[in-house]
Amino acid sequence: MVQRARLRHGRAGNDGAWIGYEQAPEGFVVADVHDERFLFAEDGTPRPISDLPISHGLGGNGRWSMPLEVGRHPDVEDSAGFDSNNAWPLPGFLISRDRDTGRLGAFPLDRPLPHYITLLGSTSHLALIHSDAHVTAFRPVYGRPTGPVALGGVPPGDWPDACSLLTPRDVAPGARFLPGRRSLGRLTLPKPVTCDWVPPEDDRGVVSLSVSWVSPDAGALFAAAAGQIKGHESFDYDPTIEGEGIFSYTAHGPRGTFGATLVNVGPVIVHLTSPSRLVQRLAAARVRDNLMARYRPGERVRPPARTGGWTHLADEGVRADPVVDGDVVYAGADDGLYALDAATGRMRWRSGPAAPMLVDGLLYGARSDGVAAVDAATDRMRWNRQFDASDIVIQAGGVYAGVGFTHVIALDAATGKQRWRFRVPGSLGNVAVAAGTVYVSSQEGRVGSEQGLLSALDAKTGALRWRSRLGAANSIPAGYLTATKEAIFAVTGARVVALDPATGKARWRAGFGDLVRYDPIMIGGTVYLGDLAGRTYALDTASGQERWRLTTAGDSGLWSVTESRGTVYIGGQDLHALDPETGQERWSRPLTAKVSVHGDTVFARDEGGMLHALDAATGAPRWRFQTGGHFQTLPVVAGGLVYVGSSNGNLYALRATDGLPGPNPAELDRRPG
């Protein structure tokens, strides 16, 4: 067994930082983190570094060597090593080698492994582990890791058969199971601890289940694993999962998105995965029910409450703004475009991944590899064009998009046929359309001396109407662009140029203290710009004269401006409500957030995935909701619901009055048994 000492220090730096340690006399430890040194007593008490001289040398005792590394329990045929696909977030092991036989042995830690973990080394009394900006000391107890000791103190026979935790009725009619065994060192468990349930047809319905751990302290291990997931920036979780004992999460990494669910009832922790988040979630509820029948007979988990809201479970992040059209909401996720009943969340149809755009009664799906037009009622494809697409604009019967780095094309919105194709000078920036004209920003010249250009094209023919030089682009692609029938505002570096739509002549130019990072926002007679220093400028659209400015502590990357009912709301490092004429502050909130307004409510989406609903007049909080991921969409309010998408794969339909979510409709259909 391994007991955890209290040595823990939060200044250990980020994962990947250089960290070292040395053993000092009398059981003291010196830890080096970057250029800083920390001295700790054996119980973790920090001491001044000058208290003791440093001595080197590590010794071992007993039959087993010092821990070699930390990871999962090695099988007989394995070499020691940390396998993140199989180990995390299960309880971890310190791995040592038998001095006499050379066999590997593993001693369980008393908490789950974090996702990223490093064994710094060990002294005769401590094993030092670095993870999540902490150094933690474990006190190893040397001995033979067999029997209950190797399994956290639980006899091998107490581990349940993994295939007994689901039935074909729980997965799909005709589903078959494939049991798997796991050996822990020289110990083979008598029952299968892994099981794959395979439905007869839909391979997305496969459920993989493993008994992760059985322990009298399973509840604490489960809670610790959930806490680690919530605190890690690479993981999202699902706060709407029904009832106790279930925790769902989604990991994002170089190999794509990976979703899973942990279930804990009594001494058992089960880990489930499936290509389908909905199948995984329903199977997890059934596993929980079956475990409760075994360990807590007579108890039942309360079914999910009907709130009027609902949650749709996509298999990957919901990134496109939802589009509501009558009784249908269209949601674009990385795994598909979903048409859902706006009131209940029940799916009507699904097609390939795309961002929904509803124009003149026709639904368009914008993708990185093109555009498709879909009949919104039947899911019938009208047309589908593939090209290297960027900055797609659909307006006045045409689809306009950048292609690669050099061209702009126009398609007929009804048929998808190409109307024209235009090569821009230099590298392509952004595309904007207004009053029958397509405006395209670009940049040409050598590195360090780039010049911004703006080309105005006839929307029907693609003929060049005029071209205007915008000035030095300051090595930033000339891309930030806003166009209306009254004026065009184009950004190059730390300057903005206002141009006449008919001639392309500059009406005025304005410079700023830092690079402008966002598209200009024109509201009424004011154009708003945000720079990298965190300043917001309000300029007169006709003259370019500065009306007022707002200075904050820096740029958050979440700058937004919207105006409603005589107040302008600016999101960024903080949320400010200002008089649009004078810039005088009416109220502010310490929220780093983007904002949108609906009626008398301001919705602020902060970088931690929390949606705040505030009174638009006073800033007073009304409710807030934690999505469990990061925001990918604007909130859209319709029919008494607030629709918002998250990186965790959920589209939430929240009750507008109090922000309450609701279950997926399939969960309401499920009956406990």
C-alpha positions, 0 to 999 in steps of 0.5 A: 500500500501507499500512504499519502503524506501531507507534502503539497505545494501549489507553486510547482508551476505548470505541467512541463516545467522543469522540476527537480529535487534533492534529499537533505539530511534528517528527512528534509527534501529540497524541490527546485521549480524553475529558478526557485528552491523550496525546502520541506520537512517530511510532513510537508511543512515549508522551511527556509532554504537556509536551514539545512545544507544539501546532501545527495544520494538516494537509498532503498530498503526492503525487497523492492527497489525505489519506485521507477515510475507512476502509471497503471498496474503492469500486466505480466507481459507489459513493461512499466509505463503510463498509458493515458488511455487505460490508466486515467482517471483510475487509481494510480500505482507506484511501480517498483521492481523486485530486487531478487526476480526483476519482476515489476510490482505496483502499489496502489495510490490512495487517489486517482491519477491526474491526467498528466503526472510525473514521478520526480523520484524518491527518497528512503521515506517519500515518493515525489509526484508532480501534477497539476501545478503541485508536488505531492509526497507519498510515503511508500510501504514496501512489501509483496503487491499480491492479493487484496493489497494489489487491489486496494485492499479488496479481495479479488472475488469482490470485483463484479463481472463487468458483463453483468452490469448491463443486459441486451435490453439496456443496450439494444435488442440483439446486442451481444457482449464480448468479455475481457480479462485483465491481469494485474502483475501475476494476479488474474481476476476471476471475473471479466472486468471489461466488457464491450456491448455490440448492437447488431447494426449501429456501430455508433451504439457500441458501449465499452465498460470496465470496472475501474476500481473496487474499494471501501473508499470508492466514493472519495476516489470518484469525487476526487476524479470528478474534481480533477476533471473539472479543474483541468483545462483540456476537459469539459464535463456535463452538469446536467447528468441525471442523479447521483453517482454519475459523472460525464466528461469530454476530453479534447486533444490532438487525437480528437474528442473522447467522451466517457462516463464514470459511475459509482455505487457502493464500492464500485467505480465503472468507466463507460465509453461509446461513440454516441454520447447519448447511448453512453449516457443512457447506458450509464444510468442503467449501470447505476440502476443495476449497481443500486439493485445490488448494493442499495436494494430498495432504493431508486434514483429520482427520474429527471425532472421536466422543467420545460427546458431540454438538453441535446447531446451531440457527439462533439462540440456545438460550435455554430450559433443555433438558428430558430425557425418557428418550431424547429431549432437547427444546431451545428456541431462538429459531428452533424447538423441537427434539426430539433423540435424547439420545444422538446429537443426531439431530433427530426433529422441529422446531416453532415457537419455544418453551420446552419444559416437560414436565408429566404426560407432555405437552410444552408450549411456552411463548412470549411470544405464548402456549402450545401443547401438543404430543404429544411422540412425534409432534409433533402439536399438541394445542392452541395458544392465543395471548395476550400471555404472561408468567410461565407456570406449569403445575401440577396440570392447569392453565396459569396466565399473566400477560396483558399488564400487567393480567390473569391467565388459567387454561387447562385443561392438557389442552384449552387451554380458558380456565377463568377470567380475573382482573384484578389491581389496578394493574400485574401482577407475578409469578405463583406456584402452590402447593397449589391457589392462584394467587398474583399480585403487583401494584403500584398507586399514583402514581409514587414512592408505589407499594404492593405487593399480593398476591392469592390466587386459587382455582386452579380457579375464579379466585375471590379468596380474600384480598388483602394489602397488602405495603407500599411498593414503592419504585418497583420492580414488586412481582414477586419472589415464591416460594410453597409450601404452608407460606408465601409470600415476597413482595418489595417494594423492600428488604423481604420479607414472609412471609404465611400461605397460608390468610389472607394475614396477615403472619407477619413482615417483614424489611428490608435495606440495598438493593433485593432483586433476585431471587426468594426461594429457600426451602430447608428451613427457610431462605429466601435473598435477594440484594440489589443491594449483593451481600449474601446473607441467610439467614433463618429461614422461621418467624421471619424472624430472620437466621441469617447473611449473606454480603457480596461486592464487589457484585451481578453479576446472576448470583446463585444459591443451591442446596443439596446434601449438606449444603452451600449454594452461592452464586454471584455475584461469587465462588462460595462453598460454605458451611455452611447452618446457620452460613454458615461458608465451606468453600471459594470460587473467584474465579468470577463465575458462576451455579451448579447442582449434580449429584451431587458436581459443581458446575457454574458458568456464568460471564459469559464463556461458560465452563462450569466443573465443580468438585468439590463437596466441595473446589472443585477444578476437574475440567474447563471448556468454552468455549461461545463465546457466553453462557449461556442455560440451566441445565446438565442432566445425564442419561445421562452427558452435560451438556446446555447451551445457548448464545447462539451457537445451539449446544446442547452435549451434553458428556461429563460425565466431562471436558467434551468436546463432539462434532460434529453428527451430520451432520458424522459422516455427511459423507465427505471428497472 
